[in-house]
Amino acid sequence: MAVTNRQSGTNIHEIAEGIYRINTPVVIEGAGGFSFNQYLIMDDEPLLFHTGPRKMFPLVCEAVGSVISVERLRHIAFSHVEADECGSLNEWLAAAPQSSPLCGVIAAMVSIGDIADRAPRALANGERVTLGSHTVRWLDAPHLPHAWECGFLMEEQTSTLLCGDLFTQGGADLPPITETDILGPSEAFRHEMDYFSHTKNARAMLENLASLSPSILACMHGSAWRGDGAKLLRALADALSE
């Protein structure tokens, strides 16, 4: 793990071949330690998943710049419309002139087509984008855990599911990637600060994600996780049904 900003503690770590987790730890008043993650996929057409909040742009940009020239970015992707997901979208579009937003059809229609400084590339459910040696596939997941436009990206070569807010873990000093339990900590966090929509379709959507058999779950908050992703996703579905 390389620390790219000693004052903030922002750091970067390769969690799978060509996939880097950028992490900034924070302390939130009343909630304790927390963290924000972005994921950079290095390839012929580099992709950033999650932009980070607008005020965090200099830190994330510095971390990306430690791996590649920021101008090389081609895709600025995210799960849904929220400050930590796409708050600095326009800053990234300005820093990377060849880039464009990459999101689901609903996000493009209801928000990104208006707020972004360049037109988005809108992906239908199941649509693939080849980045070079990596291929990502968009998966619609409305209201899982929240937002009508929510969806995820599956990177097929490394079996990495960029799973957004699923399995959010509190804490500011967690390892970049772990094979220990994250369902327990994430469920404890959910019960204390319930951010799920409780859609009746959660189990079916989680089963769809599980059918892809991810071996790495790239979480937006807390550690990324390595193991039997299908089993863990089904365990989350059981927990949400209780």
C-alpha positions as CSV (number, residue, x, y, z in Angstrom):
1,M,0.0,0.0,0.0
2,A,1.4,3.4,-1.0
3,V,0.4,6.6,0.9
4,T,-0.1,9.4,-1.6
5,N,-1.0,12.2,0.8
6,R,0.4,12.0,4.3
7,Q,-1.8,14.8,5.7
8,S,-5.0,13.1,4.7
9,G,-3.8,9.5,4.8
10,T,-5.0,8.9,1.2
11,N,-3.5,5.7,-0.1
12,I,-3.6,3.4,-3.1
13,H,-3.3,-0.4,-3.3
14,E,-3.7,-2.9,-6.2
15,I,-6.4,-5.3,-5.2
16,A,-6.5,-7.3,-8.5
17,E,-4.5,-7.3,-11.7
18,G,-4.7,-3.7,-13.0
19,I,-7.4,-2.6,-10.4
20,Y,-6.4,-0.1,-7.7
21,R,-8.3,0.8,-4.6
22,I,-7.9,4.5,-3.6
23,N,-8.8,5.1,0.0
24,T,-9.2,8.2,2.1
25,P,-9.9,7.7,5.8
26,V,-12.0,10.3,7.6
27,V,-13.6,11.0,11.0
28,I,-17.3,11.9,10.9
29,E,-18.7,13.7,13.9
30,G,-21.0,11.4,15.8
31,A,-20.2,8.4,13.7
32,G,-16.5,7.9,14.2
33,G,-14.0,6.6,11.6
34,F,-15.1,6.0,8.1
35,S,-13.5,5.8,4.6
36,F,-14.2,6.6,1.0
37,N,-12.9,4.4,-1.8
38,Q,-12.5,4.8,-5.5
39,Y,-11.4,2.2,-8.0
40,L,-9.1,2.7,-10.9
41,I,-8.9,0.1,-13.7
42,M,-5.7,0.5,-15.6
43,D,-6.0,-0.4,-19.3
44,D,-6.0,1.1,-22.8
45,E,-9.1,3.0,-21.8
46,P,-8.6,3.6,-18.0
47,L,-11.8,3.7,-15.9
48,L,-12.4,5.4,-12.5
49,F,-15.4,4.0,-10.5
50,H,-16.7,6.5,-8.0
51,T,-15.3,10.1,-8.2
52,G,-15.3,10.8,-4.5
53,P,-16.9,14.0,-3.1
54,R,-16.1,17.3,-4.9
55,K,-14.0,18.5,-1.9
56,M,-11.9,15.3,-2.0
57,F,-11.0,15.7,-5.7
58,P,-7.4,17.0,-5.2
59,L,-6.7,14.0,-3.0
60,V,-8.1,11.4,-5.4
61,C,-6.6,13.1,-8.4
62,E,-3.2,13.0,-6.7
63,A,-3.6,9.3,-6.0
64,V,-4.7,8.5,-9.6
65,G,-1.7,10.5,-10.8
66,S,0.6,8.3,-8.9
67,V,-0.3,5.4,-11.2
68,I,-1.2,7.1,-14.6
69,S,-1.4,10.5,-16.1
70,V,-4.9,11.8,-15.2
71,E,-5.4,13.0,-18.7
72,R,-5.5,9.4,-19.9
73,L,-8.8,8.6,-18.1
74,R,-11.5,7.6,-20.6
75,H,-14.5,6.6,-18.4
76,I,-15.8,8.2,-15.2
77,A,-18.2,5.6,-13.8
78,F,-20.3,5.4,-10.7
79,S,-23.2,3.4,-9.1
80,H,-25.7,6.1,-8.5
81,V,-26.1,9.8,-8.1
82,E,-24.7,10.9,-4.7
83,A,-21.9,13.2,-3.7
84,D,-19.4,10.5,-2.9
85,E,-20.3,8.6,-6.1
86,C,-20.1,11.5,-8.6
87,G,-19.7,14.8,-6.7
88,S,-16.5,15.7,-8.5
89,L,-17.6,14.4,-11.9
90,N,-17.2,17.7,-13.7
91,E,-13.8,18.2,-12.2
92,W,-12.7,14.8,-13.6
93,L,-14.2,15.7,-17.0
94,A,-12.1,18.9,-17.0
95,A,-8.9,17.1,-15.9
96,A,-9.3,14.3,-18.5
97,P,-10.5,15.9,-21.8
98,Q,-11.1,12.5,-23.5
99,S,-13.2,11.1,-20.7
100,S,-17.0,10.9,-20.5
101,P,-19.4,9.8,-17.7
102,L,-20.3,6.1,-17.8
103,C,-23.6,5.1,-16.0
104,G,-26.9,3.3,-16.4
105,V,-29.7,4.5,-18.6
106,I,-31.8,5.8,-15.7
107,A,-29.0,7.9,-14.2
108,A,-28.2,9.4,-17.7
109,M,-31.9,10.2,-18.2
110,V,-32.8,11.7,-14.8
111,S,-29.6,13.4,-13.8
112,I,-26.3,13.0,-15.6
113,G,-27.5,14.2,-19.0
114,D,-28.3,17.6,-17.3
115,I,-25.6,18.0,-14.6
116,A,-22.5,16.7,-16.4
117,D,-20.4,19.0,-18.6
118,R,-20.2,16.2,-21.3
119,A,-22.9,13.8,-22.4
120,P,-22.8,10.4,-20.6
121,R,-22.5,7.0,-22.2
122,A,-25.6,5.3,-20.9
123,L,-25.4,1.5,-20.5
124,A,-28.3,-0.9,-20.6
125,N,-28.5,-3.7,-18.2
126,G,-25.9,-6.4,-19.1
127,E,-24.1,-4.1,-21.6
128,R,-20.3,-4.6,-21.8
129,V,-17.5,-2.1,-22.3
130,T,-14.1,-3.3,-23.4
131,L,-11.3,-1.3,-21.8
132,G,-8.4,-3.3,-23.4
133,S,-7.6,-6.5,-21.5
134,H,-10.4,-5.7,-19.0
135,T,-14.1,-5.8,-19.7
136,V,-16.8,-4.3,-17.5
137,R,-20.4,-5.2,-17.5
138,W,-23.2,-2.9,-16.2
139,L,-25.8,-4.5,-13.9
140,D,-29.0,-2.6,-13.1
141,A,-29.8,-2.8,-9.3
142,P,-32.6,-0.2,-8.7
143,H,-32.9,0.7,-5.0
144,L,-30.2,-1.8,-4.0
145,P,-29.2,-0.5,-1.6
146,H,-30.8,2.9,-2.6
147,A,-31.5,5.1,-5.6
148,W,-33.7,4.3,-8.6
149,E,-30.7,4.6,-10.9
150,C,-28.4,2.3,-8.9
151,G,-26.2,-0.3,-10.6
152,F,-22.9,-2.0,-10.4
153,L,-20.0,-2.9,-12.7
154,M,-18.6,-6.4,-13.0
155,E,-15.0,-6.6,-14.2
156,E,-15.0,-10.0,-15.9
157,Q,-11.3,-10.8,-16.3
158,T,-10.5,-10.5,-12.6
159,S,-14.1,-11.5,-11.4
160,T,-14.2,-8.2,-9.4
161,L,-17.6,-6.8,-8.6
162,L,-17.5,-3.0,-8.1
163,C,-20.4,-3.2,-5.6
164,G,-20.8,0.4,-4.5
165,D,-22.5,0.8,-1.1
166,L,-23.1,-2.9,-0.5
167,F,-21.1,-4.2,2.5
168,T,-20.3,-0.7,3.8
169,Q,-18.1,-1.0,6.8
170,G,-17.4,1.7,9.3
171,G,-13.8,2.4,10.5
172,A,-10.9,4.5,9.2
173,D,-8.0,2.1,9.5
174,L,-9.2,-1.1,7.8
175,P,-6.9,-3.1,5.4
176,P,-7.1,-2.5,1.7
177,I,-8.4,-6.1,1.1
178,T,-9.4,-8.8,3.5
179,E,-10.6,-12.4,3.5
180,T,-12.2,-12.0,7.0
181,D,-15.9,-11.4,7.7
182,I,-17.3,-8.2,6.4
183,L,-21.0,-9.1,6.5
184,G,-21.1,-8.8,10.3
185,P,-19.5,-5.4,10.4
186,S,-21.5,-4.1,7.5
187,E,-24.8,-5.4,9.0
188,A,-23.9,-3.7,12.3
189,F,-23.4,-0.5,10.4
190,R,-26.6,-0.9,8.5
191,H,-28.6,-1.5,11.7
192,E,-27.2,1.6,13.3
193,M,-27.5,3.9,10.2
194,D,-30.1,2.2,7.9
195,Y,-29.3,3.3,4.4
196,F,-31.1,0.5,2.5
197,S,-34.4,1.1,0.7
198,H,-35.8,-2.3,1.7
199,T,-36.9,-3.0,-1.9
200,K,-38.9,-6.2,-2.2
201,N,-36.7,-7.2,-5.2
202,A,-33.4,-7.2,-3.2
203,R,-33.1,-11.0,-3.1
204,A,-33.6,-11.4,-6.8
205,M,-31.1,-8.7,-7.6
206,L,-28.5,-10.2,-5.1
207,E,-29.0,-13.6,-6.7
208,N,-28.3,-12.1,-10.1
209,L,-25.1,-10.7,-8.7
210,A,-24.2,-14.0,-7.0
211,S,-24.7,-15.9,-10.3
212,L,-21.7,-14.0,-11.7
213,S,-19.5,-15.7,-9.0
214,P,-17.3,-12.7,-8.1
215,S,-14.1,-13.5,-6.2
216,I,-13.4,-9.9,-5.2
217,L,-16.0,-7.4,-3.9
218,A,-14.7,-3.8,-4.3
219,C,-16.6,-2.0,-1.6
220,M,-17.0,1.8,-1.6
221,H,-16.5,2.1,2.2
222,G,-14.2,-0.1,4.1
223,S,-12.0,-3.0,2.9
224,A,-12.4,-4.7,-0.4
225,W,-13.0,-8.4,0.1
226,R,-11.7,-11.6,-1.5
227,G,-13.4,-15.0,-1.3
228,D,-16.6,-16.7,-2.4
229,G,-18.6,-13.6,-3.4
230,A,-21.6,-15.6,-4.4
231,K,-21.9,-17.1,-0.9
232,L,-21.5,-13.7,0.7
233,L,-24.1,-12.0,-1.5
234,R,-26.6,-14.8,-0.7
235,A,-25.8,-14.4,3.0
236,L,-26.6,-10.6,2.6
237,A,-29.9,-11.6,1.0
238,D,-30.8,-13.8,4.0
239,A,-29.8,-11.0,6.4
240,L,-32.1,-8.5,4.6
241,S,-35.0,-11.0,4.7
242,E,-34.8,-11.3,8.5
